[in-house]
Amino acid sequence: MTYTINRMISDAGIDDVDVRARKALADHGFGVLTEIDVKATMKKKLDVEMPAYRILGACNPKMAHQAMGIEPRVGAMLPCNVILREVGGGVEVSAIDPVASMQAIQNAELTSVAGEVRDLLAKAVEAI
């Protein structure tokens, strides 16, 4: 099983894809709670150059609340990370597949919620 939902965008740079990703996520009920500029961090901490790479920590509050009501410690696996990274030919967008990440928790009700979140994330990624 793959663990991410992926899309390649060849008609825009990372800053444009970032704007589009945030809008698509918002349109599907997600807010971006955290952002990590991996490229800047690696340069600062290791003096290493790398292509642009950002991690957006996305959260759908309604779905997160529902999941935490089912399994209180599931917060250790939140938010849903979405990465934007420069690759040859464009920007690759990859969102975590919540169903794959929740396999460690044996709870059918939580798996159902994860499936709903996966569907929303897939729609958001497609809309970018």
Secondary structure, 3 states (H helix, E strand, C coil): CCCEEEEEECCCCHHHHHHHHHHHHHHCCCEEEEEEEHHHHHHHHHCCCCCCEEEEEEECHHHHHHHHHHCHHHHHHCCEEEEEEEECCEEEEEEECHHHHHHHCCCHHHHHHHHHHHHHHHHHHHHC
